[in-house]
Amino acid sequence: MVLDIPGGLFEQRDVRETPASTATATSIGLTDGKYVVIDYHADMSDERKITAGEGINFTDAGANSTLTISGEDATSANKGIAKFSADFTVTAGDVALANKTSYWGTTAASASPENNSIAYTRTEDGSLRADTASSDFYIPVMLPHGAVVTAVIVYGDHGPSNWVWDLVRTTMSSGDPNQSTMASGNDNAADTSITNATIDNSTYAYVVRCKDLDGANDWIGSVKITYTTDYI
């Protein structure tokens, strides 16, 4: 159908004049449009083909159905979508390592007496027995820089003396060593009230000091330190 108005004001054409079975992009005037398509067509000259980039998948279900856009699972070799375990925190898209509770332990096999006049006996399981009255022993502590100590316990056995322990930090300097106590207690009793709890290996060295062991009934077994690593 063609409608012509005298004077040439406008001309209206109904595209139904072209049978649907023979219509092409050219015949209905779609060749110059900037269309987004899923594949190129010979009749179109200015279209844009949508393609899946890295980490993206397209699933075309065919005519009169759906084109599904989905994310690929990430791998060590492929960017993509991922979910994070409890070892991470995600806040507003920012991913960080989560604070984690960890443990450090050692036996009394690493302990040294305060001086060479102290007699002691080591056992095969790593325990240490004091054979001299009023003996002090030192166990070096190796925790990661930045660890936050939350609890300390020293396992052992005692006679009437009821010996004590403390966690000490010492300034690494050529002057006054400036020792300070971080935690203390009796054997088999944990201390969770920690002073200066953050480990600073750039400035301090750390040691557990077991004090006043008083003979054959006093044993040091092992040390356990609970700490968190604060990544945030």
RAHUVEN-V161970 format. One record per pair of residues at least 6 apart in sequence whose ideal C-beta (glycine too) atoms are under 7 Angstrom apart, sorted by the first residue. I is the first residue (numbers start at 1). J is the second residue. If there is no record, write none. Layout:
I | J
I | J
//
This chain:
1 | 14
1 | 17
2 | 13
3 | 12
4 | 11
15 | 28
18 | 27
18 | 28
24 | 43
25 | 31
25 | 41
25 | 43
25 | 44
26 | 43
30 | 44
31 | 43
31 | 44
31 | 45
32 | 45
32 | 46
33 | 46
34 | 46
34 | 48
35 | 44
35 | 47
36 | 48
36 | 50
37 | 47
37 | 49
38 | 50
38 | 60
38 | 67
39 | 49
40 | 47
40 | 49
52 | 58
54 | 79
55 | 71
55 | 72
55 | 78
55 | 79
55 | 80
56 | 69
56 | 71
56 | 72
57 | 70
57 | 72
58 | 67
58 | 69
59 | 68
59 | 70
60 | 67
71 | 80
71 | 81
72 | 78
72 | 80
72 | 81
73 | 80
73 | 81
74 | 80
74 | 81
74 | 82
84 | 90
84 | 95
86 | 98
87 | 97
87 | 98
87 | 100
88 | 95
88 | 96
88 | 97
88 | 98
89 | 96
89 | 98
96 | 231
96 | 232
97 | 231
99 | 228
99 | 229
99 | 230
99 | 231
99 | 232
100 | 228
100 | 229
101 | 226
101 | 228
102 | 227
102 | 229
103 | 224
103 | 226
104 | 143
104 | 225
104 | 227
105 | 222
105 | 223
105 | 224
106 | 139
106 | 222
106 | 223
107 | 126
107 | 222
108 | 126
108 | 127
108 | 128
108 | 139
108 | 220
108 | 221
108 | 222
109 | 122
109 | 126
110 | 139
110 | 140
111 | 128
111 | 137
111 | 138
111 | 139
111 | 220
112 | 137
112 | 138
113 | 120
113 | 135
113 | 137
114 | 136
114 | 137
118 | 132
118 | 135
119 | 131
119 | 132
120 | 128
120 | 129
120 | 130
120 | 131
120 | 135
121 | 129
121 | 131
122 | 128
126 | 222
127 | 219
127 | 220
127 | 221
128 | 137
128 | 219
128 | 220
129 | 216
129 | 219
130 | 213
130 | 214
130 | 215
130 | 218
131 | 216
133 | 214
133 | 215
134 | 212
134 | 214
135 | 213
136 | 209
136 | 210
136 | 211
137 | 210
137 | 213
137 | 220
138 | 207
138 | 209
139 | 207
139 | 208
139 | 223
140 | 207
141 | 167
141 | 206
141 | 207
141 | 208
141 | 225
143 | 199
143 | 206
143 | 225
143 | 227
144 | 199
144 | 229
145 | 199
145 | 200
145 | 201
146 | 198
146 | 199
146 | 229
146 | 230
147 | 199
147 | 227
147 | 229
148 | 197
148 | 198
148 | 227
148 | 228
148 | 230
149 | 182
149 | 194
149 | 197
149 | 199
149 | 225
149 | 227
150 | 192
150 | 194
150 | 226
150 | 227
150 | 228
151 | 190
151 | 191
151 | 192
151 | 226
152 | 167
152 | 183
152 | 190
152 | 191
152 | 225
153 | 189
153 | 190
153 | 224
154 | 165
154 | 187
154 | 208
154 | 210
154 | 220
154 | 223
155 | 187
155 | 188
155 | 221
155 | 222
156 | 187
156 | 188
156 | 219
156 | 220
156 | 221
157 | 187
157 | 218
157 | 219
158 | 187
158 | 217
158 | 218
159 | 214
159 | 215
159 | 217
159 | 218
161 | 212
161 | 213
161 | 214
161 | 218
162 | 186
163 | 187
163 | 210
163 | 211
163 | 212
163 | 213
163 | 214
163 | 218
164 | 184
164 | 185
164 | 186
164 | 211
164 | 212
165 | 184
165 | 185
165 | 187
165 | 208
165 | 209
165 | 210
165 | 211
166 | 181
166 | 183
166 | 184
166 | 209
167 | 182
167 | 183
167 | 206
167 | 208
168 | 179
168 | 180
168 | 181
168 | 182
168 | 207
168 | 209
169 | 180
169 | 182
169 | 196
169 | 204
169 | 206
170 | 177
170 | 179
170 | 204
170 | 205
171 | 177
171 | 178
171 | 203
171 | 204
172 | 203
172 | 204
172 | 205
180 | 196
181 | 195
182 | 194
182 | 195
182 | 196
183 | 191
183 | 194
184 | 191
185 | 191
208 | 223
210 | 220
//
